Every structure is written in structure tokens, then in C-alpha cells.
């Protein structure tokens, strides 16, 4: 699954366009490398997002099969790490 779709599907971003803007500005990285919107995400990847107030890190646990998932199920797909 593409990183922009993934961020939206697991409720890290509210809209896919927000995810695309973040990727275009270089604030999202996968396994330490700045990611483009077309980059595919795989189980075990580490995603880092540099927000203004600090950086958040996520580990991909599972790839969703649907376009969106309930926010209550977010912990099945990503785990926030330090």
C-alpha cells in the first residue's frame, strides 16, 4: 500500500491530501529515508513524522485491506514507538 494511502487508512492523517502535502514537504520518512507519496509500506517498516512540536515514530504492524479503518482499531495496524 502506498504511504499516502496508509497514513490516511490508519487515521494518522485526517485526509489523504494532508498526507500527500506532508510527503511533498519531506517531513515523512520510512526507515530513516525521506519518503515520496508513491513509496510502498510493508510490515515492519518504521515511519517517522516530523511535526512542529516534535517527531513521532510508528511501526507498521499490519497493512489494512480496506480504504479506511475505525480509529479504535488503529493499534492493530501501527504501534507508536520512541
N, C-alpha and C positions, 0 to 999 in steps of 0.2 A: 504494500500500500504506500502511496506517495506520502511524504512527510506533511504536506499541507492538508491533505485529507485526514491523516491520522490525528493531527493536533485538534482538528475540529470534531472528529468522530468520538474521541475520548474526553471531550469537554475541557481541554486545556485552553483553547480559544473559543470565543463565542461564535465566530463566523470564519469560514474558510478564507475570505478576503483579508481578514485580520492576520491569519497565519501566513498568507502569501506576502503581505506587507512586511511582516517580521522577517521572513526569509529573504526578501529583496534587500532589506537593510542590514543583513548579516548578523542578526542577534541570536540566531538559532544554529546550534552546532550538533552534529551527530558524531559520537566517538572522538571528540576533540577537533573535528574539521567542520568549517562553516558549510552549512547545507544549502542547496538550492531546492526550490519547490518540487522539482521532479525526482529528487532523491528518494529511493525506496527505503522503508523502515523494516527491520527484521527483529525477531525476538532476540533479546539480549543486548540490543543497541542502547547506548546511553545518550540521552538528549539533554542538552544544556540550553537554557534560555536566559539571556542577559536582560533583565528588567532594570528600570531606573533605580529601584531600591535594592537591587542585589540580583544574584543569579540563582536560578532554580535548576535542579538536576532531576531527571526522571530516568527510570529504567523500563524498557519495554518488556512486558511480561507475556502479552498475547496480542495478536492482531485481530481487530473486530471484523466480522463478516458483514455487518450492516452499516448503513451510511451514518447512523448516529446511535449512541448508547445512552441509557439513563445515567445521570450524574451519580446516582447511588451505586452504580456498577463500575465506576472509574477505577477503583483499586484492583479490579480483575485484569485490567489492561496495562496500567502503569503504576510504578512504585516510586514515590518521591524519595530521593536519596540525598546524602550530604555532599 
